[in-house]
Amino acid sequence: MKTETYTASLDSFTKTMTWFVVILLAGVAIKSVTDIANAAGDLKIIAVQGGVLLLLVSILLGSYLFSPQAYVLQANQLIIKRPALDKRISLADLVEVKILQENDMSWTIR
């Protein structure tokens, strides 16, 4: 069997939700930076808002690093290509593979 590669593209709803979340997190980040700038040396405010910023960066970076970019199907394994740490799954470990019908994905968010 030859190696086949499939892209992991996002649908329009997923793209819209991604941008909504990024804008929401950017708003929270701007608020945190503003609070730190106006903290006047209050270590409690600086620590809390710094923690919020660290959490936001971790969420965005983690989401990107582990997001599927492509799928590679080889003779004995499926490889999920990601910016960090590709996931390799043996085909023998797969329980079920099926072709989806149009209504199989209704009311779901992938």
N, C-alpha and C positions, 0 to 999 in steps of 0.2 A: 504494500500500500504506500502510495506517495504521501508526502506531507501536504496538508491543506491548511490554509490560514484564512480565518474569518475575522472581520473587523467587529468591534464592539461599539457600534454607534448608538447614540442616544436619540430617543424620539423627542418631538417638540414639547410635550408636557414635561418630560424630565429636564430638558434644557431650561424651560421656563422656571420650574421649581428650583433648579440649581442656582440660577441668577437671583431669584427671590431670596434664597437663603444667604447667598454671598452678600447681597445688599443689606439684608437684616443684620448679619454679623459685622459688616462694615460700619453700620450705624452704632452698634454696641461698642465697637472698637473706638470710634470717634468720641463717644461719650466717656469711655474709660480714659482715653488720652487727655481729654479736657479736664476730667476730674483730677488726674495726676498733676496736670499743669497748675490747677487751682488749689492743690492740697496744702500749700504753704508749709511744707515740711511735716505734715501729719503722716507719720509712718503707717498708721492703720489704714488710711485711705490709699496710700501708695501701694501697700502690700495687697490689699483686696483688689484694687483695680489692675495691678500688675498680674495678679493671679488670673483675673478675667481675661486679660490680653493673652497670657500664656495658654489658657484653655482654648481660646478662639484660634490661635495659631496652630495648636495641636490638632484641633478638629479639621481645619482646612488642609493642613499638610498631610495628616493621616488619611483623609478622604481621597486626596489626590494620589498619594503613594500606593494605595492599595486598590485603586479603581481599575477595572479590567479595560485594557486597551485593545486586545485581540485574543482570539482563541486559535490555538494550533493543534490540529488533530494529526497524530502520528500513528504508526501501526500498532503501538502498544500503550499509548498514553495520550491524555488530553492536557495541554499546557495552557493555563490562563496567564497571558502576558500582562504584567503590571509594571509601572515605573520602578517599583521596589519588590523584590522577592516574588518571582514568578511561582505560581501554584501548579504543581504537577500531580495529576490524578491518573492512576493506572486504569485502563479500560476494564480490567477484570473487577475493579472495585465499584464500577457504575451499576446501579440497581436497575434503572430504567431510562431509556432514551426513546422519545417519540416525536413525531411531527405534529406540531400544534395546528389546530384548526383556528379559524378567525375568532370564534367566540370563546376559545379557551383562555384568552388573556383579557377578556372584558372585566371591568371593575377591579383591575389590579394595577399596581404601580411597580414597575420593575426597577 
